[in-house]
């Protein structure tokens, strides 16, 4: 596997999780960094290629990704931009299913 790619995924997850805490977007809205989210999706595409045919991946990566995904849902309960947060939550969950699907597509 590619440790640099895994380090980058962890860093992105940490950055997103920190930004999603609280309503830093103003007017009761959570801060949603769409550029960072897109970078996460692009990095996940590259990660899928790197783990192709691997039997195991580090649990820290899975935990980080699931925690980050859950932050969108949790923060949506406290922010006025709930629909935007829920859309990103669903988009990220679909991406995670795609990345960790072990079938050849």
N, C-alpha and C positions, 0 to 999 in steps of 0.2 A: 504494500500500500504506500501511499504518498504522505509521509508525515507532514510535509509543508501544507498540503491541501487540508489535512485534518486540523492543523493549527489555525489555518485561516478560517475554517468553519467555526471553530470554537470562538475565535475573536469576533466574528460577525455575530454569533449568537449572544455573546456577552454584550456587545454594543447595542444590539436591538433590544435585549431584555432591559438594559438600563434606561434606554430612551422610552420604553413602553411603561415604565413605572411613573405613576402620577399623571397629571394633566398638563404637561409642559407645552402643549400646543396652544394654550390660551383659550379663554372662554369656555372652560370645562372640557375641552377636547384633548385627547391624548396625542402626543407627538408621534406621527407616523413618518418614518424616513423611507420614502418610496425608493430612492436610489439604493439604499443599503439593502432593502428587501429584494430588489431586482438583482443586486450583486449576490445575495444569498442563493437565489434561484439559479443563477448562472454557475455559481460554485458547486451547487448540488448536482447540476448536469455533468460537470467535469468529474465530480466525486463518483457518480454512478458509473462512469466509464472506468475509473480507477479500481473500483471494487468488483467489476465484472468477473465472475468465476471465482470469487473469494468465498470461503465458507463462513468466515467470521469477521466482524468489524468491532472496533473498540466500543465498549459500552458507554464511555464518556461522550462519544460523538452522538450516539442515539439519545442519551439523557439530555445533552445540550439542545439538540434539535426539538425534542418533545417539550422541554421546558420553555423554549422560545415560542413554540407554537401555542402552548397553553397561556402564555402571557397575553397574546392577542385576545383570547377569550376572556380571561380574568379582567383585563383592563376594560373590556367592552362593557362590563357590568357597572363601571364607575365613570364612564366618559360619555360625553354627548355625541361623539362620532362613532357610536356603536356599530352602525351598518358598515362603515369603512373597516373597522377593526375585525368584524365578523367575516367580511369578504376576504381579508388577508389571511385570517385564520383558516378558512376553507381552502383558499388557494395553496397555502403552505402545507396543509394536511394532504391535499391531492398530490403535491410535489413529493412529499415524503413517501407516500404509497408508491409512486412511480420509481423513486430512487431505490427503495428497498425491495421492490418486486424482483424475485429471483428468476422469473421467466424471461427468456430471450424475446426481445421485441424489435 
